[in-house]
């Protein structure tokens, strides 16, 4: 946290042009209408011919990821914020090393602040894995300390991809049965849109290594394997606008039926808050599933709660997940647009971090996502306006204090 504070403070003195974060979009059409598809294509191509499956918790997504890696014939690319040397980390290292020894090109890029690999990185390099650290923290580079990759991208042979909120860490193992097993979702996607995820990976790989990818498994021709339309959306500190914010803001503004969101760190700016309230007031069913008392950063929970008053009074329904830490970044709008990835509703995700989400424009997949959210809602406690206004003085003081640090999260 100290590094992030120092990095934020240092970059705050920059004389560069600030990122544009305020946008104007009040459509007369909905998310399911053709004009909204054109808006999506303005961010990135909406690619057809894909197949996707939603994976719930580590018991589902870790075996699926490892199975895909074991099947790799040409390339495996991994970009993560956190990689630790626990049981899950050792299993990943074993499988990645085995593929590298068989001649598969294996690239692993881990953020400097999330690298907790012990000796696993040395073992991986010895096996032929090209293991790199994204922006190592150096004393003379403190202004860049806050510039992190928060992406979670894995691609195999340019044809199979995964993204979500996960990390290679034991906290993501299990099935959210108790506080030691985090709740998260991952999407496994196959088809042409994987090339978009892979391009996002190579943005940061090129920065870290200078390597120009030209291997057989890097950018092959990928035939259609399904009917889903999808797009990958990435963001970085250096962009003049915030693709991360636009990714969430646009469907909120165009929603006509429902907006269901599960997000681990929910500290939306004024535009997003106003957009959610405006949607609720025009009859949209707006529901937020947020972390309850089981959270890894208590300060962010109190900071998030400082916005409950505005949201609840505006008609937004808020639910706090009870069994474990909720780490998902899942959003479904109007039963057709679904987003899964790494983007939180925080200043860091919108302004600074390298992030990546996959948006899927398909009603059948949206039903998968809504089923997962319904399961989370059933395990959550709703916070009502009547209950909220009666909370104690200590909670009010904690919220006021935590709200001072929103821009750092």
Secondary structure as GFF3:
##gff-version 3
##sequence-region A 1 409
A	DSSP	alpha_helix	2	11	.	.	.	ID=ss1
A	DSSP	alpha_helix	34	43	.	.	.	ID=ss2
A	DSSP	beta_strand	47	56	.	.	.	ID=ss3
A	DSSP	alpha_helix	57	70	.	.	.	ID=ss4
A	DSSP	beta_strand	75	80	.	.	.	ID=ss5
A	DSSP	beta_strand	83	84	.	.	.	ID=ss6
A	DSSP	alpha_helix	87	101	.	.	.	ID=ss7
A	DSSP	beta_strand	105	111	.	.	.	ID=ss8
A	DSSP	beta_strand	115	116	.	.	.	ID=ss9
A	DSSP	alpha_helix	120	126	.	.	.	ID=ss10
A	DSSP	beta_strand	130	134	.	.	.	ID=ss11
A	DSSP	three_ten_helix	139	144	.	.	.	ID=ss12
A	DSSP	beta_strand	153	156	.	.	.	ID=ss13
A	DSSP	beta_strand	160	164	.	.	.	ID=ss14
A	DSSP	three_ten_helix	170	172	.	.	.	ID=ss15
A	DSSP	beta_strand	185	190	.	.	.	ID=ss16
A	DSSP	alpha_helix	194	209	.	.	.	ID=ss17
A	DSSP	beta_strand	228	235	.	.	.	ID=ss18
A	DSSP	alpha_helix	243	254	.	.	.	ID=ss19
A	DSSP	beta_strand	258	263	.	.	.	ID=ss20
A	DSSP	alpha_helix	270	281	.	.	.	ID=ss21
A	DSSP	beta_strand	285	291	.	.	.	ID=ss22
A	DSSP	alpha_helix	298	305	.	.	.	ID=ss23
A	DSSP	alpha_helix	308	313	.	.	.	ID=ss24
A	DSSP	beta_strand	317	321	.	.	.	ID=ss25
A	DSSP	beta_strand	329	333	.	.	.	ID=ss26
A	DSSP	beta_strand	337	341	.	.	.	ID=ss27
A	DSSP	alpha_helix	347	351	.	.	.	ID=ss28
A	DSSP	beta_strand	355	361	.	.	.	ID=ss29
A	DSSP	alpha_helix	363	378	.	.	.	ID=ss30
A	DSSP	beta_strand	380	383	.	.	.	ID=ss31
A	DSSP	alpha_helix	385	388	.	.	.	ID=ss32
A	DSSP	alpha_helix	393	403	.	.	.	ID=ss33
A	DSSP	three_ten_helix	406	408	.	.	.	ID=ss34
###
